[in-house]
Amino acid sequence: MEEIPAWAKAAVAYVMQAGIMQGRYDNQFAPGDHVTRAEAVTALLNMLAQLSK
């Protein structure tokens, strides 16, 4: 989490806790990396699943 800007840490913690995103490489986030199409689709599907609860 040290690479994540201070202003974004609460949002990252929320999406992890909600199961929307899990991070890469042993649950580590890489904020400077590009997201893949598969990662984007997975995050969107997880977000939609949270909305339907």
C-alpha distance matrix in Angstrom:
0.0 3.8 5.5 5.4 8.5 9.4 12.0 10.0 7.5 10.6 11.7 8.8 9.2 12.9 13.1 11.5 13.9 16.7 16.5 16.5 13.7 12.3 10.2 11.8 12.4 12.0 9.9 7.1 6.8 8.8 9.3 12.3 14.0 16.9 17.0 20.0 22.8 22.3 18.6 19.8 22.8 20.9 18.6 21.8 23.7 21.2 21.2 25.0 25.2 23.3 25.8 28.8 28.1
3.8 0.0 3.8 5.5 7.7 8.7 12.0 11.0 9.1 12.7 14.1 11.7 12.5 16.1 16.5 15.3 17.6 20.4 20.2 20.0 17.1 15.9 13.4 14.3 14.5 14.5 13.1 9.8 9.4 10.0 10.1 12.2 14.6 17.9 18.8 22.0 25.0 24.9 21.3 22.4 25.6 24.0 21.7 24.8 27.0 24.7 24.5 28.3 28.7 26.8 29.1 32.2 31.6
5.5 3.8 0.0 3.8 6.4 9.0 11.6 10.3 9.6 13.4 13.9 11.6 13.4 16.6 16.4 15.6 18.5 20.7 20.3 19.5 16.4 15.6 12.6 13.2 13.9 14.8 13.3 9.7 8.0 7.4 6.9 8.5 11.2 14.5 15.9 19.2 22.3 22.6 19.2 20.1 23.6 22.4 20.2 23.2 25.7 23.8 23.5 27.2 28.1 26.5 28.6 31.7 31.6
5.4 5.5 3.8 0.0 3.8 6.4 8.3 6.5 6.2 10.0 10.2 8.3 10.5 13.4 13.4 13.3 16.1 18.0 18.1 17.0 14.3 14.2 11.8 13.5 15.0 15.7 13.3 10.2 7.8 8.0 6.2 8.9 11.7 14.3 15.1 18.6 21.3 21.6 18.0 18.4 21.8 20.7 18.0 20.7 23.3 21.3 20.7 24.4 25.4 23.6 25.4 28.7 28.6
8.5 7.7 6.4 3.8 0.0 3.8 5.5 5.5 6.5 9.9 10.6 10.0 12.2 14.6 15.2 15.7 18.1 19.9 20.5 19.2 17.0 17.5 15.3 17.2 18.8 19.5 17.0 14.0 11.5 11.3 8.7 10.7 14.0 16.3 17.4 21.1 23.5 24.3 20.7 20.5 23.9 23.2 20.2 22.4 25.3 23.4 22.2 25.8 27.1 25.0 26.4 29.9 29.9
9.4 8.7 9.0 6.4 3.8 0.0 3.8 5.5 5.4 8.1 10.0 10.2 11.4 13.8 15.3 15.9 17.5 19.5 20.8 19.9 18.2 18.7 17.2 19.4 21.0 21.1 18.4 15.8 13.7 14.4 12.1 14.4 17.6 19.8 20.4 24.1 26.3 26.8 23.1 22.8 26.0 25.0 21.7 23.9 26.6 24.4 22.9 26.5 27.6 25.1 26.3 29.9 29.5
12.0 12.0 11.6 8.3 5.5 3.8 0.0 3.8 5.9 7.3 8.3 9.8 11.5 12.9 14.3 15.8 17.3 18.6 20.2 18.9 17.8 19.0 17.8 20.5 22.6 22.9 19.8 17.5 14.9 15.5 12.7 15.1 18.0 19.6 20.0 23.6 25.4 26.1 22.5 21.6 24.7 24.0 20.5 22.1 25.0 23.0 21.0 24.4 25.9 23.3 24.1 27.8 27.7
10.0 11.0 10.3 6.5 5.5 5.5 3.8 0.0 3.8 5.6 5.4 6.2 8.7 10.0 10.9 12.4 14.3 15.5 16.7 15.2 14.0 15.3 14.2 17.0 19.5 19.8 16.6 14.5 11.7 12.7 10.0 13.0 15.4 16.8 16.7 20.2 22.0 22.5 18.8 18.0 21.0 20.2 16.8 18.6 21.4 19.4 17.7 21.2 22.6 20.2 21.3 24.9 24.9
7.5 9.1 9.6 6.2 6.5 5.4 5.9 3.8 0.0 3.8 5.5 5.1 6.1 8.6 10.1 10.6 12.1 14.1 15.4 14.8 13.3 13.9 13.1 16.0 18.0 17.7 14.5 12.7 10.8 12.6 10.9 14.3 16.5 18.3 18.0 21.3 23.3 23.2 19.4 19.2 22.0 20.6 17.3 19.6 22.0 19.4 18.1 21.8 22.5 20.0 21.7 25.1 24.5
10.6 12.7 13.4 10.0 9.9 8.1 7.3 5.6 3.8 0.0 3.8 5.5 5.1 6.2 8.8 10.0 10.5 12.2 14.3 13.9 13.4 14.6 14.7 18.0 20.3 19.6 16.1 15.1 13.4 15.6 14.0 17.5 19.4 20.7 19.9 23.0 24.4 24.1 20.4 19.9 22.2 20.6 17.1 19.0 21.1 18.3 16.7 20.2 20.8 17.8 19.2 22.7 21.8
11.7 14.1 13.9 10.2 10.6 10.0 8.3 5.4 5.5 3.8 0.0 3.8 5.4 5.0 6.3 8.6 9.8 10.5 12.3 11.1 10.9 12.8 13.1 16.6 19.4 19.1 15.5 14.6 12.3 14.4 12.5 16.1 17.5 18.2 17.0 20.0 21.0 20.9 17.3 16.4 18.7 17.4 13.7 15.4 17.7 15.2 13.3 16.8 17.8 15.1 16.4 19.9 19.6
8.8 11.7 11.6 8.3 10.0 10.2 9.8 6.2 5.1 5.5 3.8 0.0 3.8 5.4 5.3 6.2 8.6 9.9 10.7 9.7 8.4 9.6 9.5 12.9 15.6 15.4 11.7 10.9 8.7 11.3 10.2 13.9 15.0 16.1 14.8 17.7 19.2 18.8 15.0 14.9 17.3 15.6 12.4 14.8 17.0 14.3 13.3 17.1 17.7 15.5 17.5 20.7 20.3
9.2 12.5 13.4 10.5 12.2 11.4 11.5 8.7 6.1 5.1 5.4 3.8 0.0 3.8 5.7 5.2 6.1 8.5 10.0 10.3 9.6 10.0 10.8 14.3 16.5 15.4 11.8 11.7 10.7 13.8 13.3 17.1 18.1 19.5 18.0 20.6 22.1 21.1 17.4 17.6 19.6 17.3 14.3 16.8 18.3 15.1 14.4 18.0 17.9 15.3 17.6 20.6 19.6
12.9 16.1 16.6 13.4 14.6 13.8 12.9 10.0 8.6 6.2 5.0 5.4 3.8 0.0 3.8 5.4 5.1 6.0 8.5 8.6 9.3 10.8 12.5 16.2 18.9 17.8 14.1 14.5 13.2 16.2 15.4 19.1 19.9 20.5 18.6 20.9 21.7 20.7 17.2 16.9 18.3 16.2 12.9 14.8 16.1 12.9 11.6 15.0 15.0 12.0 14.1 17.2 16.1
13.1 16.5 16.4 13.4 15.2 15.3 14.3 10.9 10.1 8.8 6.3 5.3 5.7 3.8 0.0 3.8 5.5 5.1 6.1 5.1 5.7 8.0 9.9 13.6 16.7 16.1 12.3 13.0 11.4 14.3 13.8 17.4 17.5 17.7 15.4 17.4 18.0 16.9 13.5 13.2 14.6 12.4 9.2 11.4 12.7 9.6 8.8 12.5 12.6 10.3 12.7 15.7 15.2
11.5 15.3 15.6 13.3 15.7 15.9 15.8 12.4 10.6 10.0 8.6 6.2 5.2 5.4 3.8 0.0 3.8 5.5 5.2 6.1 5.3 5.7 7.9 11.6 14.2 13.0 9.2 10.5 10.0 13.5 13.9 17.6 17.5 18.2 16.0 17.8 18.9 17.2 13.8 14.5 15.9 13.0 10.6 13.5 14.2 10.9 11.2 14.8 14.2 12.2 15.2 17.7 16.8
13.9 17.6 18.5 16.1 18.1 17.5 17.3 14.3 12.1 10.5 9.8 8.6 6.1 5.1 5.5 3.8 0.0 3.8 5.4 7.8 8.5 8.9 11.6 15.1 17.3 15.5 12.0 13.7 13.6 17.2 17.5 21.2 21.3 22.0 19.6 21.3 22.1 20.2 17.0 17.5 18.4 15.4 13.0 15.4 15.6 11.9 12.0 15.2 13.9 11.4 14.5 16.7 15.0
16.7 20.4 20.7 18.0 19.9 19.5 18.6 15.5 14.1 12.2 10.5 9.9 8.5 6.0 5.1 5.5 3.8 0.0 3.8 5.6 8.0 9.6 12.7 16.2 18.9 17.6 14.1 15.9 15.3 18.5 18.5 22.1 21.9 21.9 19.2 20.5 20.6 18.8 15.9 15.9 16.1 13.3 10.9 12.6 12.5 8.8 8.6 11.5 10.2 7.6 10.7 12.9 11.5
16.5 20.2 20.3 18.1 20.5 20.8 20.2 16.7 15.4 14.3 12.3 10.7 10.0 8.5 6.1 5.2 5.4 3.8 0.0 3.8 5.6 6.7 10.3 13.5 16.2 15.0 11.7 14.1 13.8 17.0 17.6 21.0 20.1 20.1 17.1 17.9 18.1 15.8 13.1 13.7 13.8 10.5 8.8 11.2 10.7 7.0 8.3 11.3 9.7 8.4 12.0 13.7 12.7
16.5 20.0 19.5 17.0 19.2 19.9 18.9 15.2 14.8 13.9 11.1 9.7 10.3 8.6 5.1 6.1 7.8 5.6 3.8 0.0 3.8 6.9 9.7 13.0 16.3 16.0 12.5 14.1 12.9 15.5 15.6 18.8 17.9 17.3 14.2 15.2 15.1 13.3 10.4 10.4 10.7 8.0 5.4 7.8 8.2 4.9 5.6 9.0 8.8 7.8 10.7 13.0 13.1
13.7 17.1 16.4 14.3 17.0 18.2 17.8 14.0 13.3 13.4 10.9 8.4 9.6 9.3 5.7 5.3 8.5 8.0 5.6 3.8 0.0 3.8 6.0 9.2 12.6 12.7 9.2 10.5 9.3 11.9 12.5 15.7 14.6 14.5 11.6 12.9 13.6 11.9 8.5 9.4 10.7 8.0 5.8 9.3 10.3 7.7 8.8 12.3 12.3 11.7 14.5 16.8 16.9
12.3 15.9 15.6 14.2 17.5 18.7 19.0 15.3 13.9 14.6 12.8 9.6 10.0 10.8 8.0 5.7 8.9 9.6 6.7 6.9 3.8 0.0 3.8 6.8 9.6 9.0 5.7 7.9 8.0 11.1 12.7 15.8 14.6 15.2 12.7 13.8 15.2 13.0 9.8 11.8 13.2 10.0 9.0 12.7 13.1 10.5 12.3 15.6 14.9 14.4 17.6 19.6 19.2
10.2 13.4 12.6 11.8 15.3 17.2 17.8 14.2 13.1 14.7 13.1 9.5 10.8 12.5 9.9 7.9 11.6 12.7 10.3 9.7 6.0 3.8 0.0 3.8 7.0 7.5 4.5 5.0 4.6 7.5 9.6 12.5 11.3 12.4 10.6 12.2 14.5 12.9 9.4 11.7 13.9 11.5 10.4 14.2 15.3 13.3 14.7 18.1 18.0 17.5 20.4 22.7 22.6
11.8 14.3 13.2 13.5 17.2 19.4 20.5 17.0 16.0 18.0 16.6 12.9 14.3 16.2 13.6 11.6 15.1 16.2 13.5 13.0 9.2 6.8 3.8 0.0 3.8 6.0 5.0 5.1 5.7 7.2 10.4 12.2 10.4 11.7 10.4 11.4 14.2 12.6 9.8 12.8 15.0 12.9 12.7 16.4 17.4 15.9 17.7 20.8 20.7 20.7 23.6 25.6 25.7
12.4 14.5 13.9 15.0 18.8 21.0 22.6 19.5 18.0 20.3 19.4 15.6 16.5 18.9 16.7 14.2 17.3 18.9 16.2 16.3 12.6 9.6 7.0 3.8 0.0 3.8 5.5 5.5 7.8 8.8 12.5 13.9 12.2 14.2 13.5 14.2 17.2 15.5 13.1 16.4 18.4 16.2 16.3 20.0 20.8 19.2 21.2 24.3 23.9 23.9 27.0 28.8 28.6
12.0 14.5 14.8 15.7 19.5 21.1 22.9 19.8 17.7 19.6 19.1 15.4 15.4 17.8 16.1 13.0 15.5 17.6 15.0 16.0 12.7 9.0 7.5 6.0 3.8 0.0 3.8 5.5 8.9 11.1 14.6 16.6 15.4 17.4 16.3 17.2 19.8 17.7 15.2 18.3 20.0 17.3 17.2 21.0 21.3 19.2 21.3 24.4 23.5 23.2 26.6 28.3 27.6
9.9 13.1 13.3 13.3 17.0 18.4 19.8 16.6 14.5 16.1 15.5 11.7 11.8 14.1 12.3 9.2 12.0 14.1 11.7 12.5 9.2 5.7 4.5 5.0 5.5 3.8 0.0 3.8 6.6 9.7 12.5 15.2 14.3 16.1 14.7 16.0 18.4 16.4 13.3 16.0 17.8 15.0 14.3 18.1 18.6 16.2 18.0 21.3 20.5 19.9 23.2 25.1 24.4
7.1 9.8 9.7 10.2 14.0 15.8 17.5 14.5 12.7 15.1 14.6 10.9 11.7 14.5 13.0 10.5 13.7 15.9 14.1 14.1 10.5 7.9 5.0 5.1 5.5 5.5 3.8 0.0 3.8 6.6 9.5 12.1 11.7 14.2 13.6 15.5 18.4 17.1 13.9 16.2 18.7 16.5 15.3 19.0 20.3 18.1 19.3 22.8 22.6 21.8 24.7 27.1 26.7
6.8 9.4 8.0 7.8 11.5 13.7 14.9 11.7 10.8 13.4 12.3 8.7 10.7 13.2 11.4 10.0 13.6 15.3 13.8 12.9 9.3 8.0 4.6 5.7 7.8 8.9 6.6 3.8 0.0 3.8 6.0 9.0 8.9 11.2 10.8 13.4 16.3 15.7 12.1 13.8 16.8 15.1 13.4 16.9 18.8 16.9 17.5 21.1 21.5 20.6 23.1 25.8 25.8
8.8 10.0 7.4 8.0 11.3 14.4 15.5 12.7 12.6 15.6 14.4 11.3 13.8 16.2 14.3 13.5 17.2 18.5 17.0 15.5 11.9 11.1 7.5 7.2 8.8 11.1 9.7 6.6 3.8 0.0 3.8 5.6 5.5 8.5 9.3 12.2 15.5 15.6 12.4 13.9 17.3 16.3 14.9 18.1 20.3 19.0 19.5 23.0 23.8 23.2 25.4 28.2 28.5
9.3 10.1 6.9 6.2 8.7 12.1 12.7 10.0 10.9 14.0 12.5 10.2 13.3 15.4 13.8 13.9 17.5 18.5 17.6 15.6 12.5 12.7 9.6 10.4 12.5 14.6 12.5 9.5 6.0 3.8 0.0 3.8 5.6 8.1 9.2 12.8 15.8 16.5 13.2 13.7 17.4 16.9 14.8 17.5 20.3 19.1 18.9 22.4 23.7 22.8 24.5 27.6 28.2
12.3 12.2 8.5 8.9 10.7 14.4 15.1 13.0 14.3 17.5 16.1 13.9 17.1 19.1 17.4 17.6 21.2 22.1 21.0 18.8 15.7 15.8 12.5 12.2 13.9 16.6 15.2 12.1 9.0 5.6 3.8 0.0 3.8 6.8 9.4 12.8 16.0 17.3 14.6 15.1 18.8 18.9 17.2 19.7 22.6 21.9 21.8 25.0 26.6 26.0 27.5 30.6 31.4
14.0 14.6 11.2 11.7 14.0 17.6 18.0 15.4 16.5 19.4 17.5 15.0 18.1 19.9 17.5 17.5 21.3 21.9 20.1 17.9 14.6 14.6 11.3 10.4 12.2 15.4 14.3 11.7 8.9 5.5 5.6 3.8 0.0 3.8 6.4 9.4 12.9 14.1 11.8 12.7 16.3 16.5 15.5 18.0 20.7 20.4 20.7 23.7 25.2 25.1 26.8 29.5 30.6
16.9 17.9 14.5 14.3 16.3 19.8 19.6 16.8 18.3 20.7 18.2 16.1 19.5 20.5 17.7 18.2 22.0 21.9 20.1 17.3 14.5 15.2 12.4 11.7 14.2 17.4 16.1 14.2 11.2 8.5 8.1 6.8 3.8 0.0 3.8 6.5 9.7 11.7 9.9 10.2 13.8 14.7 14.0 15.9 18.7 19.0 19.3 21.9 23.7 24.0 25.4 28.0 29.5
17.0 18.8 15.9 15.1 17.4 20.4 20.0 16.7 18.0 19.9 17.0 14.8 18.0 18.6 15.4 16.0 19.6 19.2 17.1 14.2 11.6 12.7 10.6 10.4 13.5 16.3 14.7 13.6 10.8 9.3 9.2 9.4 6.4 3.8 0.0 3.8 6.7 8.2 6.2 6.6 10.1 10.9 10.4 12.4 15.0 15.4 16.0 18.4 20.2 20.7 22.2 24.6 26.1
20.0 22.0 19.2 18.6 21.1 24.1 23.6 20.2 21.3 23.0 20.0 17.7 20.6 20.9 17.4 17.8 21.3 20.5 17.9 15.2 12.9 13.8 12.2 11.4 14.2 17.2 16.0 15.5 13.4 12.2 12.8 12.8 9.4 6.5 3.8 0.0 3.8 5.4 5.2 6.3 8.7 9.9 10.7 12.4 14.3 15.4 16.6 18.5 20.0 21.3 22.8 24.6 26.4
22.8 25.0 22.3 21.3 23.5 26.3 25.4 22.0 23.3 24.4 21.0 19.2 22.1 21.7 18.0 18.9 22.1 20.6 18.1 15.1 13.6 15.2 14.5 14.2 17.2 19.8 18.4 18.4 16.3 15.5 15.8 16.0 12.9 9.7 6.7 3.8 0.0 3.8 5.5 5.1 6.1 8.5 9.9 10.6 12.2 14.1 15.3 16.5 18.2 20.0 21.1 22.6 24.8
22.3 24.9 22.6 21.6 24.3 26.8 26.1 22.5 23.2 24.1 20.9 18.8 21.1 20.7 16.9 17.2 20.2 18.8 15.8 13.3 11.9 13.0 12.9 12.6 15.5 17.7 16.4 17.1 15.7 15.6 16.5 17.3 14.1 11.7 8.2 5.4 3.8 0.0 3.8 5.5 5.2 6.1 8.6 9.9 10.5 12.1 14.1 15.3 16.4 18.3 20.0 21.2 23.0
18.6 21.3 19.2 18.0 20.7 23.1 22.5 18.8 19.4 20.4 17.3 15.0 17.4 17.2 13.5 13.8 17.0 15.9 13.1 10.4 8.5 9.8 9.4 9.8 13.1 15.2 13.3 13.9 12.1 12.4 13.2 14.6 11.8 9.9 6.2 5.2 5.5 3.8 0.0 3.8 5.5 5.1 6.1 8.6 9.9 10.5 12.2 14.2 15.3 16.5 18.4 20.1 21.6
19.8 22.4 20.1 18.4 20.5 22.8 21.6 18.0 19.2 19.9 16.4 14.9 17.6 16.9 13.2 14.5 17.5 15.9 13.7 10.4 9.4 11.8 11.7 12.8 16.4 18.3 16.0 16.2 13.8 13.9 13.7 15.1 12.7 10.2 6.6 6.3 5.1 5.5 3.8 0.0 3.8 5.5 5.2 6.2 8.6 9.9 10.5 12.3 14.2 15.4 16.6 18.6 20.5
22.8 25.6 23.6 21.8 23.9 26.0 24.7 21.0 22.0 22.2 18.7 17.3 19.6 18.3 14.6 15.9 18.4 16.1 13.8 10.7 10.7 13.2 13.9 15.0 18.4 20.0 17.8 18.7 16.8 17.3 17.4 18.8 16.3 13.8 10.1 8.7 6.1 5.2 5.5 3.8 0.0 3.8 5.5 5.1 6.1 8.5 9.8 10.5 12.2 14.2 15.3 16.6 18.8
20.9 24.0 22.4 20.7 23.2 25.0 24.0 20.2 20.6 20.6 17.4 15.6 17.3 16.2 12.4 13.0 15.4 13.3 10.5 8.0 8.0 10.0 11.5 12.9 16.2 17.3 15.0 16.5 15.1 16.3 16.9 18.9 16.5 14.7 10.9 9.9 8.5 6.1 5.1 5.5 3.8 0.0 3.8 5.5 5.2 6.1 8.5 9.9 10.5 12.3 14.3 15.5 17.0
18.6 21.7 20.2 18.0 20.2 21.7 20.5 16.8 17.3 17.1 13.7 12.4 14.3 12.9 9.2 10.6 13.0 10.9 8.8 5.4 5.8 9.0 10.4 12.7 16.3 17.2 14.3 15.3 13.4 14.9 14.8 17.2 15.5 14.0 10.4 10.7 9.9 8.6 6.1 5.2 5.5 3.8 0.0 3.8 5.5 5.1 6.1 8.6 9.8 10.6 12.4 14.4 15.8
21.8 24.8 23.2 20.7 22.4 23.9 22.1 18.6 19.6 19.0 15.4 14.8 16.8 14.8 11.4 13.5 15.4 12.6 11.2 7.8 9.3 12.7 14.2 16.4 20.0 21.0 18.1 19.0 16.9 18.1 17.5 19.7 18.0 15.9 12.4 12.4 10.6 9.9 8.6 6.2 5.1 5.5 3.8 0.0 3.8 5.4 5.0 6.2 8.6 9.9 10.6 12.5 14.7
23.7 27.0 25.7 23.3 25.3 26.6 25.0 21.4 22.0 21.1 17.7 17.0 18.3 16.1 12.7 14.2 15.6 12.5 10.7 8.2 10.3 13.1 15.3 17.4 20.8 21.3 18.6 20.3 18.8 20.3 20.3 22.6 20.7 18.7 15.0 14.3 12.2 10.5 9.9 8.6 6.1 5.2 5.5 3.8 0.0 3.8 5.4 5.1 6.1 8.7 9.9 10.7 12.8
21.2 24.7 23.8 21.3 23.4 24.4 23.0 19.4 19.4 18.3 15.2 14.3 15.1 12.9 9.6 10.9 11.9 8.8 7.0 4.9 7.7 10.5 13.3 15.9 19.2 19.2 16.2 18.1 16.9 19.0 19.1 21.9 20.4 19.0 15.4 15.4 14.1 12.1 10.5 9.9 8.5 6.1 5.1 5.4 3.8 0.0 3.8 5.5 5.0 6.3 8.8 10.0 11.1
21.2 24.5 23.5 20.7 22.2 22.9 21.0 17.7 18.1 16.7 13.3 13.3 14.4 11.6 8.8 11.2 12.0 8.6 8.3 5.6 8.8 12.3 14.7 17.7 21.2 21.3 18.0 19.3 17.5 19.5 18.9 21.8 20.7 19.3 16.0 16.6 15.3 14.1 12.2 10.5 9.8 8.5 6.1 5.0 5.4 3.8 0.0 3.8 5.4 5.1 6.3 8.8 10.3
25.0 28.3 27.2 24.4 25.8 26.5 24.4 21.2 21.8 20.2 16.8 17.1 18.0 15.0 12.5 14.8 15.2 11.5 11.3 9.0 12.3 15.6 18.1 20.8 24.3 24.4 21.3 22.8 21.1 23.0 22.4 25.0 23.7 21.9 18.4 18.5 16.5 15.3 14.2 12.3 10.5 9.9 8.6 6.2 5.1 5.5 3.8 0.0 3.8 5.4 5.0 6.3 9.0
25.2 28.7 28.1 25.4 27.1 27.6 25.9 22.6 22.5 20.8 17.8 17.7 17.9 15.0 12.6 14.2 13.9 10.2 9.7 8.8 12.3 14.9 18.0 20.7 23.9 23.5 20.5 22.6 21.5 23.8 23.7 26.6 25.2 23.7 20.2 20.0 18.2 16.4 15.3 14.2 12.2 10.5 9.8 8.6 6.1 5.0 5.4 3.8 0.0 3.8 5.4 5.3 6.7
23.3 26.8 26.5 23.6 25.0 25.1 23.3 20.2 20.0 17.8 15.1 15.5 15.3 12.0 10.3 12.2 11.4 7.6 8.4 7.8 11.7 14.4 17.5 20.7 23.9 23.2 19.9 21.8 20.6 23.2 22.8 26.0 25.1 24.0 20.7 21.3 20.0 18.3 16.5 15.4 14.2 12.3 10.6 9.9 8.7 6.3 5.1 5.4 3.8 0.0 3.8 5.5 5.5
25.8 29.1 28.6 25.4 26.4 26.3 24.1 21.3 21.7 19.2 16.4 17.5 17.6 14.1 12.7 15.2 14.5 10.7 12.0 10.7 14.5 17.6 20.4 23.6 27.0 26.6 23.2 24.7 23.1 25.4 24.5 27.5 26.8 25.4 22.2 22.8 21.1 20.0 18.4 16.6 15.3 14.3 12.4 10.6 9.9 8.8 6.3 5.0 5.4 3.8 0.0 3.8 5.6
28.8 32.2 31.7 28.7 29.9 29.9 27.8 24.9 25.1 22.7 19.9 20.7 20.6 17.2 15.7 17.7 16.7 12.9 13.7 13.0 16.8 19.6 22.7 25.6 28.8 28.3 25.1 27.1 25.8 28.2 27.6 30.6 29.5 28.0 24.6 24.6 22.6 21.2 20.1 18.6 16.6 15.5 14.4 12.5 10.7 10.0 8.8 6.3 5.3 5.5 3.8 0.0 3.8
28.1 31.6 31.6 28.6 29.9 29.5 27.7 24.9 24.5 21.8 19.6 20.3 19.6 16.1 15.2 16.8 15.0 11.5 12.7 13.1 16.9 19.2 22.6 25.7 28.6 27.6 24.4 26.7 25.8 28.5 28.2 31.4 30.6 29.5 26.1 26.4 24.8 23.0 21.6 20.5 18.8 17.0 15.8 14.7 12.8 11.1 10.3 9.0 6.7 5.5 5.6 3.8 0.0
